[in-house]
Amino acid sequence: MAKLDYEGPILEIDKLSISFFTRLREIPAVMDFSVTVQPGEAVGLVGESGCGKSTVALGVMQDLGKNGRIVGGSIKFKGQDLQEMTADELRAIRGSEIAMIYQEPMASLNPAMKIGRQLMEVPMIHQDMSEKDAYDRALQVVTDVKLPDPKRILNSFPHQLSGGQQQRIVIAMALMSEPSLLILDEPTTALDVTVEAAVVELVKDLGKKYGTSMLFISHNLGLVLETCDRICVMYSGEAVERGSIEQVFDEMQHPYTQALFRSIPLPGADKNARPLVAIPGNFPLPHERPPGCNFGPRCDYFEAGRCDADKTIRMAPANEDGSHETRCLRFQEIDWNAPMELADVKTKGEIGDVVLKMDNLKKYYEVAASALFSSGEKKVVKANETLSFEARESETLAIVGESGCGKSTFAKVLMGLETATEGTITLGNNQIQDIPIEKRDTQTVADIQMVFQNPFDTLNPSMTVGRQIIRALEIFKIGKNESERRDRMLELLDLVKLPREFAGRMPRQLSGGQKQRVGIARAFAGDARIVVADEPVSALDVSVQAAVTDLLMEIQREHKTTLLFISHDLSIVRYLSDRVMVMYLGHVVELGTTDQVFSPPYHPYTEALLSAVPIADTSVQKQHIVLEGDIPSAMNPPPGCPFQTRCRWKSEVPGGLCEKEVPPVRMLAQGHQVKCHLSDEKLATMEPVIKIAAE
């Protein structure tokens, strides 16, 4: 099936330079970039946003828009220079020989067209296939990407599928004509970690089955480790290190690669003893790059007069056969194995009294059985089912689970954006579950604040940063007059480590990480006692994630804030939290201290979640558990245990109990509760999912 008629490299990018031309100036986006992809090989391209990864992909697709141009170097596909091809020749290759999968699946699907029709178009256009053959081919590919009930899927519209299913359809579409090269641009960023694990598994299997070569663009180092053979690290438009996965992960030879690894939490790292180290400074703008080494101003090993001597630095071989290369003048002088200089060891604030208590909280929504015609019976969506927990002063409680498990609904009820159906929420001495936000007193509103997932949507684009923070202070009635509020606003900027002159800037002049800091400053404006952080770092780069995470911890230590950290990234959860609450389909399936939840015995769902997390460490061995199927709908939950449709342990429970009864909440140890029918003996046989190999 594989296209192995060509012997040489499938893709050969040599000294590629791409610039974008504006009325003011030429902006160099990619410079002197080279990478080769061999037949059947997967190459990972990693780096922070803005480093030029997607520009390289668009260069390969010859899709740089009106103002983008290749100004140097070449891109060869199967030995042919793409720039020398006519528009017709390019059209014949795109979509059939070279296919691309984008970050946002809905952007690649036509909302008004059934899935089957969209898939059939590909071979009908590119290979003149008959309609019947094209349908058979579509059915085959949809089966290949492991979608349930393929015939029903082909007859559905895109909006009738979940995000994970849509992304699988986009992958199926890319594979319809069996391309030789598949470019994946952050294909799993918008997906849950369990869905991501399944999609990544799928891409690897299909790569083998079809013999497809892959260029995998990602900022997630763990994902690249699990999917690729070789890796190329990019920084500010240049490749700074290239080599096999083992070479780059275990014997890195560039300071930027090292800095990237130091900013991600690895298994077992302690947030107080080994804080994450964020990369200092900011990414240079394309037209303001420093002389010499682009990474120089942020590098620990920078040597003035040498690293910034006014010349470009070339890639140099870092081993004898030249398979590992680095763009660093000092790589031979640096002791790469030197222990990390530890940042200050932080002392954890004493966990205090209970600040927030939830008791049997339920949140149900009533929806019409048919959304188009509101007649007919009403259905109930059980978004939250008997939630009970307490959170203490200075404590970080992480709430984890896939999309649709009820995490954000619970946050909305807590914030007063929704009111509870049943149960109580006690803040201090007051019960607040029935008081909508507009009826809450100023103190209650100031006490519970939220940091949202997407910093771009939470700031007013037409108001300066300082004004937005002052506005919050006015609402919380803090400060007697404007000048007191202005002083407090500047103190809040200091608190989130933003320069004071940012007060006069507009949101559009800030990077994603800086906007998120403004959001945090605003949340702490009224000295919040409880801050609900809803995926606060998932939209940010790895190095920025480290800085924002550390900032939240520091503010918590200083202000004794209770942090409710909603996330699906279990590596950050493990690093940050004191206790973890795992949710599935509205139920709390496990709750305990971080150590209890991350070591066996687990709830079967927690076990699958842990196995799905990509870890950027070659010494870690993971049990391989891929969840079958999608989360059931909260409108039509399965009978019995909510997780039974996807549980690999179900057969261990006698008498089909899992399908008949919701399991009771059991205490496994002090403070560790699980909602599961498995016997204590069975739970005791569970193996750890993540093992760190002995040195």
N, C-alpha and C positions, 0 to 999 in steps of 0.2 A: 504493500500500500504506500510505503514511504517513497518520496521523490529522491532517489539517490543517483539520478543520472548525471549529476555534476560532482566532480571530485574535489575541487578547491574549496576555499572558505565561502560560505553562503553570503556573508556580509563582511565587507572590508572597508572600514572608515579610516582614511589616512590624512593626518594633519588638517582636519576639517576646521574651518573658521566660518561662523555664521554671524552676520550683523543685521540689526534692524535700523532702518533709516527714518528719522523723524525730521520735521522742518528745521530743528535746531542742530542736530548732530547725528553722527553715526554711533549706534550703541552696540558694542561688540558683545554678543551673548555667549558665543562658544569660540574658543581659540585653541589652535594646535591640538585638536582632539583626535585620538586614534583608538580604535578598538576593532577586534576581529571576532566573528562568530563562525565556528566550524560547523559542518553538518551534524545535526542531532545534539548540538550543545546548547546549554542555557547559560547566558551571561547576565549577571546582575549589575545594574547601574544604580549606585546609591549616592546620596548627598542631600543637603538641605534644600528647601524650596528656593527657587531662584538661582540654582547653580547651573541650569542649562540642560537638565536631563530630558525634559519634554521637548526642548528645542531640537535636540539631537534626533529624537524620534520623528518629529515633524520634518526634519531635514531628510531623513530616510524615505519618508512618504512623499517627499517633494511637495509639501503643503505648508509653505512658510507665509502664505498670505501676500498682500500687495507690497508691504514694506520690508519683508524679510528676504535676505539674499545670502547665498553661499559665496563668500569672498575669498576663499582659499581652500586648497585640499580637495579630496575627492571622496565619493561614496560609491563603492562598487557592489553590485548585487550579482552573485554568480559570475564575477569577472567582468560584467558590463558596467560602464560608468552611467549612473542614473541621470546625470546632468546632460548627457549627450543624447538622451532618448527623446523622441517626439512625444507630443501629448497623447497620441493614439497608443504608442508603445507603452507609455506609463499607465494608461488606463487599463491596458490588458494585464499588466502586472499587479496593480493595486487591487486588493480584494481577492485576487485569485492566488498569486504567488507570495505577496506580502500582505498580511492582514494585521490590523491593530485593534486592541481592546482598550477602551478608554475607562477612566475612573468612574464616570457616572453612567450606569447602564441605560437610564431612561433617555439620555441624550442621543443614544445610538439606535433607539427604537422608534418607529412611527406609531404614535398613540392611536391613530385611526385605522390601523390595519391589523388583521389577525396575525398571530405569530407564525403560523404555517406559511401564509402568503409571503411574509418577509423573508423567511428562510429559503423558500423555493426560488425566490428571485435570483439568489446568488448563482446557483448552477445554471439557471435558465439564461441568465445574461452572459456569464463568463464561459460556459461550456456548451451552450446551445442544447441543453438537456430537455427532454420532453417533460410535460407537466407531471405525468404519472411517475417517471423516474425521479423527478425532483422531489415529489411528495415522499416517495420511498426513502430517498436520501435524507430528507428532513427528519423523518420518523427515526431513522437509524441514528442520526447525530443527537437528537433529543434523548434517545435512550442512552447513548454514550455518555452524555453529561449528567446521567443519573437523575433525571426528573421523573416524578411519579406520573403514571397515567399519560404517556406521551400523546395519545390521540386527543385527549381533552386539552392538553397544553397547546397543541397546534391550532385548536379551534378557539383559543382564548385571545383576549386583547391584553396588551402589556400591563394595563392598570390592574388586571385581575390576578397578577402574580406578585409574590413578595420580592423584596430587593435581591435576596440571594438567588431566587429563581430567574429574575430578569438578567442578573449577571451571567447565569449559566446559559441563557438563551443567546446573549451577546457572544459568549465563547463558542457556542454551537454555530452561530452565524459565521464567526471567523474561521471555523474549521470546515465549513461546508465544502469549500473547494480544495481542501487539503493543501494549505499554503506551505511553502518551504521555510518561510520566516514569519514568526508571530511576535509582534511587539506588544508588550503588556505595560500600560502606563498606570501604575498604582491601582491594579484591578480590584483590590479588596479593601481599599480605605473606608468605603462607606458600609462595609458589612460587619456583622457580628463575628466575634472571634471563632465560634464554632462553625459558622457558615464559611468563614475565611479558611479554616482548616480543611473543610470539605472541598472548597473551590481550588485550593492550592494542590491538594491531593489529586484532584481531577486533572488539573493542568499538567502535572508531572506524568500521570498515566497516559494522557492523550498525546503528550510530547513523545513518549516512547512508542505508542501505538502507531502514530502517523509519521514518526521520524522527523518531526518539526524542530527547527532550530528556534531558540527564543532569546529575545532581548527583554529582560524583566526589570522595569524601572520601579524603584521603591525607596522609601526612606526608612523602612523597617529592616534592620540588619538581621533580625531573627528569621524573617521570612525569606530573605535572600539565602541565608545559610541552608534553609530547608529545601529550596527549589533550584539553586544554581550550581554550576560546576566551577565557573570562574566569576570574578567580581572586578568591577572598575569603580573606584571611588572618585567622585567629582567635587570640585570646590571652585566656586566663582568662575564657571565657564571652562575650566581645565580639568583634565584627568590628573589626579595627584598620586594615585597608586593603582597598579593593576597586578593581578596574579590569581592563582587558584584560591578557592575558599580557605583551604588549610593555611596557605602562605599568608594571606592577608589577615585572617582571624588570629592565627597563633604566632606569626612572626612579623607583625606590622612594621613598616619602614617609613611611615610618614606621620608627622605630629598631628595632622588633622584627623587621620584614621584613629589614632590613639585617643584624641580628645572626644571623638564621637562615642567610642566605647566607654569612656569614663562617665558619659552623661546618661547612660541607660542603666536601670536597676537590674542587677543579675540575681539569680536565686540565692537566698540566704543572706543578702546584704542587709545590714542593720542601718536604719535611717539616722540613728544618733551616732553610732560609732563610725559609719562610713557614709557620710552624706554624698549625694551625687555631686559631681563637679561640672558646673556649666561652663561652656566655652566663653571666655571673657569677650567683651566688645561685640560689635555687630558685623554682619555680612557687608562687604563693600558694594556700593552701587556699581553697575557695569561701567559707567563712564568715570568712576572715581577710584579705580583700582590703584593700589600702591605700586611703586616701582619694585622690580625684582619679584620676590615671592608674594603671591596674593594673600597667603595665610599669615605672612610675617607679623602684622600688627596684633594678631591674636595668639601668636605662638610662644610656648614656654621656652623654646630653644633659640629664639631669634638672636642673630648676631649683627649688630649695626655695622654698615660698611661692607658687609659681605652678602647677607641675605637680601639687602635692598640696593646693591650695586645696580646701576641702571641697565639691566639687560634681562631678557627673558630667561627663565630657568627651564632647561630641557629635561625630559624623562631620562633617567639613568638606570641601567640594570642593577638590581639589588641582590642578584645571585649569579652563579656561574653561567647557567645556560640562558639567562636573560628572560626566563618565564615570569619573573617577579620584577616589577619596575616601580620606581618612585621619582617624584619631582621634588627632591629635597637635597640641598647642597651638603647638609651635615649628617645625613642618615648613618654614615659609618662611625661618627663620633658620639652618637647618642647611646646611652645605656638603656635599651628598650626594656630590659628586665628589672630596672631599678624599681623598688617599691614606690607606690604612689605617695607623694607627700600628703599626709592626711589633712583634710580641712579640719577646722576646730571641732573637737568632739562635743556634740551638743548634749545638754542634760535635758531629759524629758520632763515636762511639767508634771507635777503630781496630779493624777486623775482625781477629780473632786466628787461632789455630790451629784445626784441625778438632776439633770436640768429639764429633760424632756422624756415623757413616758407615753407610749402608745399602748392601748389595751383593746384587743379584738377589733381593730379598725377594719371596716369593710367599705369599699367604694364600688357601687354598681352603676352602670349606665343603662338607660332604657333606650332601645333603638327600634324603629319600625322594621318589620320583617323584610319589607321591600323598601329600599331607599327612594325609588322613583315614585311609588304610590304608597302613601302613608296609611292606607287601609290595611286590614289584616292584623294578625296578632302582633303584639310587641315582643321583642326578644330582649334578654338581659345580658349585658356584657359584664362579667365579674372581673373587674380590673384589679381589685385588691381583695384578698380573702383572709379574714382574721389575722391581721398583722399585729404582733405584740412584741415590743422591745423597749429598752430604755437606753438613753445616751447620757453620759456624764460630762461634767466640766473638763476641758482640756483633752477630751478623748476624740480619736478619729474612728468613726464607724463607717466602714465601706459597705456599699450596697451594690452587689454585682448580679448580673444575669443578662440574658439576651434581650434584644428589642422586643417589646410586647410583653415583658414579664411583669410590668406594673411599677417599675422604678420611678418613672417620671410622674405617673398618676399620684403616687404616694407623696412625691415632692410638692405637687400642685395642692393637694389637700393640706399639707403642712403649711404651705405659704398662704392658704386662704383663697387660692384661685378657684378651688372647688371645695364643696363641703362634704363631710363624711356621710355615708349611708347609715352606718351603725358604728358603735365603739367610741372610745374617747381618746383625745390627745391632750395631755396635761403639760403646760409650759409653766415651770415654777409651781404656783398654786392655782393657776387658772386653767379651765378647760376651754379649748379654742376650736374644737372640731366643727362646730356649727356656725362659727362667725366668719362670714366672707371678708375678704381683705378690705373692702370699702367700709366695713363696720368695725374693723379692729382699731384699737387706740394706737396712737403714734408709737408708744413704747413697744407694743407687741410687734408692730411692723418693723421697727428698728432692730428688735431682738432677733428676728428670723430673716436673714437675707440670703440671696442666691447668686452664685456665679454661674453663668450659662456656658453651654458648650461652644457656641459660635460667637467669638468676640465681635464679629463684623455686624451682627444683627442687633446687638444690645446697646450700641451707642448711637446718639442722635447725630447724623452726619452734618447737620448745620449748626452745631453748637461746639464751642471750644471745650477741650478736655477739662480745664479749670472750672468752666461754667457748669458742666454736667455734675461735677463733684459738689460744687457749692449748692446746686439745685437740690441734691440729696440732703445736704446739711440743713437747708431751709425746711424741707419736708419733715426732717426729724427734730426740728426746733432746737438746733445746736448753734450756740454762739448768739451773743446779744445783738450784734450788728454785723454789717457787711465786712468790716475789716477783721473782726474776730473769725468770721467764717473763712475769709481768704487765708488767714494764717493757718487755720486748721486744714484747709485744702492743701496748702504747701507741705504741711506735716504728713498728710496722707500720701502725697507724691513721694516724700522721703521714705515713707513706710514701705511702699512697693518698689523702691529703688528706681524711680524715674527722675531724670533731671527736672529741676523746678521750672526751667523755661518751657517745658512741655505744656504748662498750664495754658499758654496762648496758642497751642497748635490745634488743628482740626483733626478729627479721627482719620481722614484719608492720608494724613502725613505720617501715620504710625504703622509699624509692622504688626503682624498678628499677635506676636508675643507682648508687644507694648500695649495693644488694645486690651488684651486680657488683663494686664496689670491695672489698667484704668478701671476695668470692671470690678477687680478685686478691691481697689481703693474705694470705689463707690459702695461696695457691699459692707466695708468696714467703717463707713462714714459715721454710722450711728452706734459704733461700738457693739456690733452684733454679738449676741451670746451664741447663736447657732448659725453657721453658714452652711447652706446646702450647695455643694459644688457638683453641678451636673456635667460630667465628662469635661472638666475644665481644661484639660490639656490635649484632648484627642485631635483637635484641629491644628495643633502646633508641631513644629519640628522637634526632633529628638533633643537637640541641645537647648532649645527654648523650653521644652517640657521640664528639663532638669531644673532650670532657673525658676520657673513658675511653681513647680512642686516644692522646691526648697523654700521659696518665699512664703507659701501657704503654711509650711511647717513653722517657719520663724515667727510669723505673725501669731500663730496659734500658741507658741511657747510664751510669747510676750503678753497676749491678751486673754489667755486661758479660754480660748474659743472652743466650742464643740463643733467638730467638722463632720458633716455627713457627706461622704465622698461617693458619688454615684459613678460607676465606671464599668467597662467590660474588659479593661486592660489589667489582667491579674498580676502582671509583674509590678506595675505601679502600686496596685492595691497591697501587695505583699510588703512592699517597701514602706508604704505610708501608714497603714492602718493598725489600730490596736485590736479592733474586733471586726469581724466580717459577717455580713448577712447575705446569704445566697437566695435569690428569688427565682421562681419559675412559675409562669402562668398565674401570677397573683398570689401565690403561696410562698411563705418563707420555708425553704426546704432544709436550710442549715443555718445555724447561728452559733458563733463561738469566738474565742480569741483567734488572732491570725495564725498562731502556731497550731492550734487545734484544727482549724479549717484546712490548713495547707499540708497536714500530715495525716496519714490514714489512721482510723477509718473515716472514709468520706461518705457523704450522700452520693449515690451513683451519678447525679447530675454534676456535682462539684468535681468529681473525678474526671468527667468528660471535659468540663471547662478547663481544668488544669492541663489536660493533655493537649488541648487545642492551642495553648499559648506558644507562639514562636519564641525561642530563646536564643539570643546571639552568643552562644558559648559552645565551642566544639567539645568541651569536656562533659556536657550534660547529656544524659541518656533519658529518653522519655518513653513511657508506655504509649502505644499508639491506639487511641480510641477515637474513631470518627463517628459522630452522631448521624444516624440515618434520618432522613425526613426533616420537615420544618416544624417549628413550634405550632401546636394546634391553635385554632382560633379561640379567643376568650369568649366568643359568642356561643361556641359549641365545644366546650371542653370535654375531654374523654371521661368516661365514668371511672370511679376509683381514684387511684393515684394520678395526679396530673402528668407525671413524667413517664407513666407506664408504656406509652406508645413508642418511646425511643430508648427504653432502658435495657441494658445488656444483662442485668442481674435478675430480670423478672422471673426467669425459669427456676430461680433458686427459692422462690416463695411458693409453698404448697397451696393447692386448692384454688388457684386463680384469684387469690385475695387482692392482688394489686389492681385487678380490673373491676373489683366490686366495691371496695371501701377506700375512702381517703385515709391514709395512714395517720395514726395519732402522733403527737409531738412527744419524742422520747428524750430523756437526758442520757447522754453517753458518759459524760464526766462533768465535773463542776462547771456550770456555765456553758456546756457544749450540747446544743440540742439539734435533733435531726428528725425530719418527717419521713419515715421510711418503714416498710414492713420487714426488711431483712432482719434476721435474728442476730443477736450479739455475736454468736459463734461465726456466722458468715461475715459480718463486718470485720471481725478480728483477722480474717484471712486476707484482707485487702493489701495489695502491694503498694509501695509509694509510686506515684506517677512520675515524679521527677527525681532522678538520681544524679548526683554529681560524682563523676568518676574520680577515684583516688589519684592524687598526684603521683 
